[in-house]
Amino acid sequence: MKKAMLVQWLMVSCMLFPGITVRAQDAKVTVAVAANMQYALKTLKTQFEKETGIQVEVILGSSGKLTQQIQEGAPFDVFISADTKYPLTLFQNKFATDSPKVYANGVLVLWSTKSDLKPEVNMQLLLMDKVKKIAIANPKTAPYGVAAVEILKRYKLYDKLQKKLVYGESITQTNQFIMSQSADIGFTAKSAVLSDEMLGKGTWVEIAHNGYSPIEQAAVLLKHGALNNKESSEKFYNFLYSKEAKKIYERFGYIVK
């Protein structure tokens, strides 16, 4: 009897005091994150949760795929992209509250975990017969894939290497190709090779920044977050531009201006 009365009281309380429900919802923020940021985000997530008590739920994917999901109604609060194009599309289509704001610039590297391959800045080794497969992220959905294609074209290697290229749906899958040696070598984000999971595995070389368009990575506060989870969403979005966050970006090889 007492249990039934307690349940009834809780139901009435929720109806009379809806703020109770809102606070419970505000204890979590759902963040759509471009795959290259997954390593830095682990540290960002830990720091933010420690400071605020707000839990961060992370949804990983390529920037293009995540944008598509958001446009189809996925209930994400904040979008952390690997470029400015996709978040700008969301803002222009009224899925975001403001125009994209850059949090860091990404850096492209050439990486191999095979002991007999040592990546070189001029990338001529990609033409060698022993290099059968070269992994890059899909340029249709992943900004790091776009950068990889640009650098290959700059060195007039893209057409020559077409048959060797294997495409990962995102940087995560591209890294899997390289780590498993399904690909002999590949282009990935510097943040990946500096992560705890990849650090010290294989060899890599940083690609000259003037060889590809700047990988300006931006975030947006999504309309879903602003309307349904305002306080937590805004806190996390603002945290992305804090001094603490900038130090974390730099630790993972990003360029912070």
Order of alpha helices (4+ residues) and beta strands (2+ residues): alpha-alpha-beta-alpha-beta-alpha-beta-alpha-beta-beta-beta-alpha-alpha-beta-alpha-beta-alpha-beta-beta-alpha-alpha-alpha
